[in-house]
Amino acid sequence: MYALVELCCWDTPQTELSDRRARSWDNPDRRPSHADRRRSISRQMLQKQFLAVLPNTPDRRKFRSLIASLLNLCV
């Protein structure tokens, strides 16, 4: 599994793998950890599942931003 996570994130830019804005004590220039890579994969999978069932409504943009903030909290 370790190798699959690394392989899946191989070509992903570092900025997409780790978001350290919520962790002020962490060095933002540090390379992404394996946990950062796993969180990125989990976030992408959850986002696809949520967006797949999102109805076509006038407030779709609002729903998308709410889903994004929810995913940032849980992963």
Phi, psi and omega per residue, in radians:
M1 nan -0.666 3.141
Y2 -0.995 -0.819 -3.110
A3 -1.131 -0.654 3.131
L4 -1.138 -0.698 3.103
V5 -1.106 -0.803 3.131
E6 -1.083 -0.747 -3.138
L7 -1.139 -0.730 -3.124
C8 -1.087 -0.585 -3.076
C9 -1.744 0.154 -3.014
W10 -0.980 -0.843 -3.067
D11 -1.664 0.081 -3.120
T12 -1.386 2.300 3.127
P13 -1.076 2.592 -3.107
Q14 -1.002 -0.618 -3.110
T15 -1.176 -0.467 3.112
E16 -1.430 -0.394 -3.084
L17 -1.442 -0.582 -3.079
S18 -2.393 2.347 3.087
D19 -2.132 1.829 -3.039
R20 -1.772 0.297 3.126
R21 -1.106 -0.590 -3.127
A22 -1.383 -0.206 -3.127
R23 -2.021 1.506 -3.065
S24 -1.138 -0.417 -3.114
W25 -1.385 -0.261 -3.063
D26 -1.548 2.517 3.124
N27 -1.296 2.035 -3.100
P28 -1.174 -0.315 -3.124
D29 -1.566 -0.084 -3.125
R30 -1.197 2.529 -3.136
R31 -1.148 2.676 -3.139
P32 -1.118 2.383 3.102
S33 -1.430 3.022 3.091
H34 -1.123 -0.646 3.100
A35 -1.109 -0.684 3.076
D36 -1.062 -0.704 3.132
R37 -1.158 -0.736 3.103
R38 -1.110 -0.748 3.120
R39 -1.075 -0.681 3.135
S40 -1.096 -0.771 3.120
I41 -1.127 -0.770 3.130
S42 -1.074 -0.746 -3.138
R43 -1.086 -0.756 3.139
Q44 -1.123 -0.726 -3.140
M45 -1.144 -0.786 3.127
L46 -1.132 -0.702 -3.135
Q47 -1.078 -0.751 3.126
K48 -1.098 -0.707 -3.139
Q49 -1.157 -0.770 -3.130
F50 -1.174 -0.761 -3.097
L51 -1.237 -0.425 3.126
A52 -1.172 -0.536 -3.105
V53 -1.749 0.050 -3.126
L54 -1.219 2.184 -3.110
P55 -1.266 2.724 3.065
N56 -1.447 1.627 -3.129
T57 -2.212 2.891 3.086
P58 -1.088 -0.433 -3.122
D59 -1.646 0.379 -3.086
R60 -0.982 -0.702 3.139
R61 -1.101 -0.685 3.113
K62 -1.130 -0.747 3.094
F63 -1.082 -0.732 3.139
R64 -1.067 -0.726 3.141
S65 -1.211 -0.621 3.086
L66 -1.159 -0.711 3.105
I67 -1.119 -0.734 3.122
A68 -1.079 -0.734 3.126
S69 -1.210 -0.603 3.076
L70 -1.112 -0.782 -3.138
L71 -1.137 -0.599 3.113
N72 -1.160 -0.494 3.122
L73 -1.379 -0.649 -2.977
C74 -1.591 -0.309 -3.061
V75 -1.958 nan nan
